[in-house]
Amino acid sequence: MSTFQGFIDPKTYPPTQITTADGVINILQLTDPHLYLDSDTETVGINNYKSFTACLQQALEEDIRCDLILLSGDLVNEVKPEIYQNIYQLLEKTGIPFVCIAGNHDVTDELYSHLPFSERRFVAHKPNALLLSRHRLTLNDWRLLLIDSSVPGKVYGTVGNKNLNWLSQNVANSHHPVIIGMHHHVLPIDSAWMDDHITQDAEDFWQLIEDKPSVKAVVTGHVHQNFEAQRAGVKVYATPSTCYQFKPKSDNFAFDDQAAPGYRWLSLNKQGVIQSWITRLENKKP
């Protein structure tokens, strides 16, 4: 158990295979909760912890079966193992299989956030044992490939040669539809400041997958807003944060005070087709 820092049960985490009788897999994506050790901490008037738990509760009360919860990075806003333990216990209580991957804030403490961005200090950390890297799940006939795009001490992301090689092995000549999950966005979202923190080797990533018909979609977090696009027949989804949102198409850093927290559903059917939509929190500030 020491490998799992004393609180992750290796018998149940991470899951590697999920099978459903009707051939459909419904994935709930929650992203960028930015949790603090103090659960009363707020960001621009939103309690990060209450907003995250409200999104989780609302989603699981919807009239849709949830087969897998994907938590796609920036789980924390301060790198402390106690927060991950709280997250694990919260998700485990749902009884639903779940997987977590790292975002930039999971491997970087951003200090002096009250100062201009150029004057802040970024402290690198190793990713928590809860966060997966190069992990493959079999979901009926589908394959979900999870990679860690975080770079300790940096806000931007990279795929990196190890991930690229692993992806290549898993998508080459694949007869199964594939969806790739990572934290950082892989297409520009027309927001200058946010696109400075994109996946830096995104073109290498696209060169690898754009001629692979098995790859159906890429799902990410990081951008704190809804974004849907397509490149080379591959659907690209980025998802709202479970807490605060960034203003779309803004060249400078700005919060979107009109947009509520949210989450994404991805429904994968046995014909290899994805349906996806976002849902916003009914109460913006729970």
Buried (B, 14 or more C-beta within 10 A) or exposed (E): EEEBBEBBEEEEBBBEEBEBEEEBBBBBBBBBBBBBBEBEBBBEEBBBBBBBBBBBEBBBEEEBEBBBBBBBBBBBBBBBBEBBBBBBEBBBEBEBBBBBBBBBBBBBBBEEEEEEEEEEEBEEBEBBBBBBBBBBBBBBBBBBBBBBBBBBBBBBBBBBEEBBEBBEEBBEEBEBBBBBBBBBBBBEBEBEEBBEBBBBBBEBBBEBBEEBBBBBBBBBBBBBBBBEBEBEEBBBBBBBBBBBBBBBEBEEEEBBEEBBBBBBBBBBBBEBEBEBEBBBBEEBBB
